[in-house]
Amino acid sequence: NIKTTTNDPAHIAAAQRSDVTQNLYSGTCQQREETCDISLHIAITGESGSGKSTFVNAVRGLRNGDEGAAPTGAVERSKEPIPYFHPDYPNVTLWDLPGVGTMKYPAHKYLELVKFDRFDFFIIVSDTGCRENDVKLAQEIQKMKKKCYFVRSKIDNFMRDERRNEDFSAERSLREMRKNCVQGLRDQGIVSPQVFLVSSFEPNLYDFSLLQQTLDRDLPKNKRDTLLFIMPNINPEIIIKKKKAFQSRIKYWAGLSGTVAAVPVPGLSVAVDIGLMVSVVKSYVTDFSIDKSSLEKLAERTNVQHADLCAVVRSPLAGVEITPELLTRVLTQLACVAAFMTAEESFRWIPVVGLVASAGLSFLVIYKALNSFLDTLADDAQRVFEKALGLN
C-alpha cells in the first residue's frame, strides 16, 4: 500500500490544480463582471392603466401573472418607485415610477424626488396621447441632458379597432398614428420626440425592435451588451447581435486556456478547459433562450407545443442541463477538437517545448469548440424563433 502524505506528488498536484483553478475562476468572474454585469437602471413612468406594468414585464421576458411579474390593474400601485430586477440579470433594474403630477410627486419636483441621477434613461408609457404632466416631465428630463423615449402602448388594441374600417391599411394606420403622436409632442414643446408604437403582448410586432435598436445606439458602449442580453429574441437581428457579442469574447477564453496549459501541473489543462466551457456554454443557452425553462415559457406564450419547439433544435446542448460529462461527450464528436485535445496531452510530456506547444493547442481547442457550439446554438435559436412565429 502506498501511504499518501503531504509530500506525495499526486497530493501536491491535486492541491496545485485546486489553487490554479480557483484563481482562474476568480479571473473568469471578474471578466464577466466587466463585460456582462454592468448595472443598467431603466425608469418607466406613465399614468395608471397605461400598460406600464405590462411593458415592464415584457422587457423582463415575463407574462402578467408570472412569479415575480409586476402587478397589473387599473389602480395606481406605484406610490413609490418600485424596482423590478430582471430574472436572469439582477444587474438590470426596471423602475416602475409613480405617476407624475400627484400631491406627493408634483411635476416641478418629480425628478428630484425620484432621484433621477440613478437612471440611465426614461421611458414614458401612454395608451392615448401624452398628457400635460408627461410632457412637462419630458421637458425637464431633456433639460437634465437625460434620454427620454415615448412608448405608445396597447397598439394591438388600436389595430384591432382599425381593422373594422373597410379601407383598412396596417401600414397607413401605423404611419398616421406615429405622425400624430410626434406632431402632438412637438406642438407641446418637445424637441425631436422619439415615439415607439408597442404591443407588450406581441413584442415581435410594431416598434419593439426599433426601440431596442435606438436604445442600443444611444447607450454608452459599455452598457450596450447589457441591454442586448436582456432583450427577448423578438427578431433575427437580436439573435445575430448576441452571437457577435459572444464571438468577440472567445479569444479571451481561449487565451485563458492557453495560459493555464503552460502551467506544468498534470491534468490541470483538461479539467479547466471543461469547466470553462461548461460555464460559457450555459451562458450561450440561457441568453439565446433555448434552455428548458425558456422553451417551456415560449410554448405557453405562443401556443406552440413544447415538443414542436424542441423538434427544431439540433444541438444536444439546448434544452438540457449542461454538465461536464455531457460536454465531454459532445466534444468527442468534434473530430478536429478531439484530435487537438489528444495532441495537447501528448506534447505536455516533452520538456519546455512541449508546454509551449500545449498552450497553443489548448488555445485552438477552446477557440474551435466554442465557435462550433456558438454556431449551432445560434442556429437553434433562429429555428425556434421561426417555429414559434409559424415562419417555417
N, C-alpha and C positions, 0 to 999 in steps of 0.2 A: 504494500500500500504506500502511496505517495502522500506524505504529510504536507498540507498546504500552509505556508506561513506568509508573513508579510514580505519575505524575500523571494517568494515563489514567482517566477516570471509570468505565469498565467494570471496570478493575482494582481501583479503590478500592471500588466497590460490592460486588464479589465478596469482597474482604477483610472488609468490614463484615458481609456475610451470614455469613461463616465465624465471625467473632467473636461475633455475636449468637446464632447457632445453638448455638455451643459453650456460651455462658453459659446459654442456655435449657435444654439437656440436662443441665447441671450442676444446675440447679434442679429439673429433672424427676427426676433420680436421687435428689436429696435428699428430694423429696416421697415417692418410692416407699419410701425407707428409713424415713421417718417413719410410713408407713401399712402397708406390706406386709412389710418386712424386720425387724420386731421379733423378737428371739430368743424361742424357746419351747423349754424343756427338760422332757421328759416322762420320768419314771422308771418302768420296767416291771420288776417283780420277781415271783418265783414259783419253785416247785420245778421241778427238771429234768423235762422231759416233760409239763409242764402246758399247753403250747401257747403259751408266752410268745413265742418267736421268730416263730411263725406270726402271732401278733397284731401284733407289731412290723411285720412285712411287710405285713399287711393295711392298717394305718393309713397306711403309706407307698405304698400302691397297687401293691404288688409281690406276685408269687406266689412260693412257695417254689421255689428253684432259679433264679430270675431273677438276672441280673447285679446285684450289689450287695445282694442279699437277705441277711438274717440267716440263718446256717446253722441247720438244724433237726436234731433227733435226740434220742434219749433221754439222751445223755451231756451232763452239765453243761459247757457250753463257756465260760460267762462266769465265770471265776475272778477277773476284774477287771471293773469297769464298762466296757462297750463302747458307744461312741457310733455310732449309725446315723443319718446325715443323710437328710432327705427328698430324693429325687432332683430335684425341681423347686424346692424351697425349702430351701437349705442353712442358713438361719437357724433351721430347726426340727430338733431333735435328739431322737431316741428313744434312751434309755439302757437297754441290756439289763444289769440289775444281777445280781450273783452271788446265789445262794440265801442266805437268812438262816439263821444257826444253825450255820455251819461253823466249823472251828477258826480260820480266818483272819478270818471275819466273824461273831463271836458276836452274839447278839441284842441284848445290852445296849450294844454299841459300834457296831452296824451303821450307824446314821445318821451318826455321826461319821466312820466310815471311808469311807463312800461320798460324803461331803461333801454332805449333804442340802440345804444352803442354795442350791445352784445349780439345784435342780429346782423347777419351777412347781407340780407335783403328782405324786402317786404312784398307780400302778395295780398292784394285786396280783392276779396271774392264778392261778387254780386250776382243775383239771379234776375235782376232787372237792369236798370242803369245805375251808375254810381251816384249815391246820394250826396247831398251837400257836405255832410261831415266827412265822407270818404274822400271827397275832392280836397277839402281843407287838409286832411291828413297827408294826402299825396303831395300837396304843395310844400308842407313842412318837411316831408321826407326828402324831397328834391333840394330844398334849401340846405339840408344837413349833408348833402352830397352822398346820399344812400340811394341804392337802386330800388325802384318800385315798379311792380307789374300788376296789371289788372286782369283778373280772370272772370269772364262772363260765364257763369256756371249753368248747369241744367240745360245745355244745348240740345240734349236728346229730347227733352220735353218740347222745346221750341220747334225742333224739326218735325216732331210728330204732329204738331198743330199746323205747320206749314204744308204738310203733305195733303191736307184736306182741300187745298186750293187746286182748281182744275189745271192751272198753268204752272204747277209746282216745278221748280228747278232747284235742286240742292245747292248747286254752285252759286246761283243767284241769291238765294236766301241767306247763305253764309256770308257772301260778299257784302250784301246790304246791311246785315246785322253788324259786321265788323266795321263797316264805314260809319254807321250811325253811332256806334259806341265811341269810336275815335273822335268823330266830329263833336259829339256831346261833351267829351272831356276837354277838347280844345276850346270849345265855347266857354267853358268854365275856368279857363286859365291854365290848364295842364300843358306843359311843354313836352312835345314829342311823346304822347302817351303810347304805351305798348300794351295792346289788348289781345287776349287769347280766348278763343271760344272752346270751352272744355266740357266734356261729359265725364264725370268721375266714375260712372258705371261702364263707360266704353272708352277707356284711355287710348286705345289703338286708333280711334277716330278723331276727326277735327284737329284742334291745335295743341293737344298734349305734347306731341313730339316737337312741335315748333317752340313751345315753352322750354322744353329741355334743352334744345339747341341754343336758344337765346341765353339761358342761364349759363350754359357751358361757355359761351362766348364772353359773357360779362364777368364771370367769376375770376379771381386770381388763379394763375396757373396751378398753384399747389393745392387748390381745392376742387379742381375740375374732375379728377378721378373719383374723389369722394362723392360728388354728385352723381357721376356716371354709374357707380356701382349700386347706388340705392334705387335707381330707376328700374321699374319692371321692364321686361322685354316687349315694349309696345310697338316696335318696328324693327326691321332688319338692320337699320343703321346703328341702333344701340348695341346690338349683338356684335357687329363689326368693330365698333369703338372699344367695347370691352375686350375683345380679342387683341386689338392693337395695344391696349394698355398692359395686358398681361405679357404680350410678346416683348415689350420694352424692358421687362424685368428678368427675362430668362437668363440673359448673360450674367446678371448679378448672381443668381442662384448657381449657375454653372461655375462661375469663378469661385464662389464659396466652396463648392465641392472640390474643385481643383486644389484649393489651399489646404483643405483637410487631407486630401490624398497624399500630400507631400509630408505629412506627419508620419514618422516610422513607428506606428502602433498597429499590430496585426488586427485585422477585422474592423478597424475604425471606419475606413472609407465606405465600405458597403453598408454598414449599419447607419451611418449618417446619411448617405445618399437615399436610402429607402425612407428613412424618417422625414427627410427634407421633401421628397417627392409626395409623400402622403399628405403633408401639410399644404403644399402648393396645389395639388390636385383637388383637395377638399374645397379650397377657395374657388377654383375653376367651376366645380359642380354647383356650389352654392350661388355664386354670382351670376351664372348662366341660368339659374332657377330650374335646374334639372335634377335636383336632389329629390328624395322620396316625398318629403313634405310639400315642396313646391309643386310637384307634379299632381299631387292629390288636391291641393288648393285650386290649381288651374283647371282640373277636371270639374270641380264643383262650380267654379265661376263661369265656365264656358259651356257647361252641359255636354262636354265630350267625355266619353268613357275613359277612365284612367288606363284601362288596358289598351285602348286605341292610341293614347299618347305614348305609352311605353313601347308599343309595337313599332314606332318610327325611330326609336332610339337604337343605335348600333354599338355604342361604346359599352363595354362591360363595367365601366366605372360610373355610369349615370344611374341614378335612382336606387343606389345601394350604399351600404356603409363602406367607406374607404379604409381598408386595413393594410398593414404591411404585407400580410400573406396574399391578399388579393392583388396588390400592386406588383408583388414579385412574380406572380403567375402571369400577369399581363405583360410584364417586361420580357419574360422568356419567349413571348410570342412575337416580339420585335427583333427580328434576326440580327440586324446590324447592332442594336443596343446590347443584346446578349453577347455578341462577339466581342464588343469593346469591354464589357464588364469582365469577361474571362481573361482577355489580354491584360487588363489593368492589374488583376490579382497576380498574374504570372510575372509581370515586369517588376512588381514590388520587391521581389527577392533578389534582384540584381542591384548590387551596391551603388549608391549615389545616382548613377544614370537612370536606374530603374525607378526611383522615386519621382524624378523629373518626368519620365515617360508616363508613369501612373497618374500624375497630376493632369497631364494633357488629356489622357484617355478618360479620366473622371469628368473633366470639363465636357468632353464630347458626349459621354453617357447622359449626363443631365440635360445638356442642350438639345440633343436629338429626342430624348424621351419626353421632355416637357413640351417641345414643339409638336410632337406626334399626338400627345394627349390633348393639347390645346386645339389642334386642328379638328380632331374627331369630336370633341365635346362642343366646340362652337358650331360644327355642322349639325350635331344633335339638337342644339338649342334652336337653330334655324328651322329644322324639320318639325320640332314640337310647336314652335310658333305658328307655322303654316297649318299644321293639323288642327290646332286649337281654333284657328280662324276659318277653317274649311277652305284653305287655299290650295290644298293638294288632293 
